[in-house]
């Protein structure tokens, strides 16, 4: 389960920000997770609670904003929304798609005290 390692990285980011900005408690961590990122939001919630238990983020709520996958269709010259890789263009049915978004996972914002 790579979500555990991802959550450890998120806690590292949170702790680094706490050192830089001198805050004592994290109430909310908001993540942006792309549909094509291969990250399971429910697994992230479970793992985050376990990883955060003995850190500055103990008890923090994890909010997840899911962003769609997007691609450029070379056949119809359009930007389209896709749910997964290797599916056809929803406009023309062609498979010549270049992924342009939805692969990211990032800390979007923190609510702190």
Secondary structure, DSSP 8 states (H G I E B T S, - for coil): -HHHHHHHHHHHHHHHHHHHHT---EEEEEEEEETTS---HHHHHHHHHHHHTTSTTTT-EEEEEEE-EEEEETTTTEEEEESSTT---TTT----EEEEES--EEEEEEEE-
